[in-house]
């Protein structure tokens, strides 16, 4: 049977090279051989404060980026999470299936709550909503970056527990984390993940950065002093990050690349060039999509209808399993 794929991206801030290499690039590759469903997860975004106008705009922009990367609405379903109410409805059922202790152990919650003055209950129960996203579509495989690994493990545990308690209801999904590009690090602090929510403008390459800006950021990337190009993330995080990025952007492995460079300068220049080559056509298509918000909105309405058809059947099954309705 054709494997079913689901993944989501938050419409918070501008998307980074990490989101592209760890997620988007892989979504596009797989869509012809899978039944893929992709989502702009705006409900996850409101677990921390958002400006309403900005959130609405970023939701549309994120959808445009999916399309610009090559997600084909004729093959894949693309929609906005809040347009399909079953996500919130199933999330509640799963909040009653997951334990307080399990949610307390989520490292993303610990990190994110440390950065908030007001820690919403939604930030705490975030993984239950994420599990709902995935389970609603009978998902087999979830392509994500390494930072989502723990959430995926919890999703599996919750699905298995629900099935055990209430009878077979959900497909138990597996995380699909690539060997290369699943952990793109900050160029200024390569021991920290490149992230749209951390303030490090020089260390973060944005998908919509001008080519000259991308080149400058790579030129200034932090490396080390021993001058040896070797893939060893523990002792050489900066150089290893560059090798990983170059590998992910040219479809090879860091190990295959390390012997080709004697100096950091050419490695930085080639990495920048490879990234620009991947992002420039996406940026051009992005401008086309954002120039026509009416077409974009119409497409998202259609996507929500397709998603709703599947999601409503799964929700009904879960409700029935629980004796609701
Ligand atoms: P988000 O929006 O933070 O990131 C979207 C995707 O990009 C990946 N990613 C990275 N990969 C490699 N290196 C990086 N530096 C990097 N930064 C981001 C993320 O791993 C992710 O795959 N909770 C999710 C969104 C979500 C979701 C879901 C994902 C909600 N429901 C259901 C999958 C399935 C998140 O905040 O991703």
Boltz pocket constraint, residues with backbone or C-beta under 6 A from the ligand:
constraints:
  - pocket:
      binder: B
      contacts: [[A, 6], [A, 7], [A, 8], [A, 9], [A, 10], [A, 11], [A, 17], [A, 18], [A, 19], [A, 20], [A, 21], [A, 22], [A, 23], [A, 24], [A, 41], [A, 44], [A, 129], [A, 130], [A, 133], [A, 134], [A, 142], [A, 143], [A, 144], [A, 145], [A, 146], [A, 147], [A, 148], [A, 181], [A, 182], [A, 183], [A, 184], [A, 185], [A, 193], [A, 194], [A, 195]]
      max_distance: 6.0
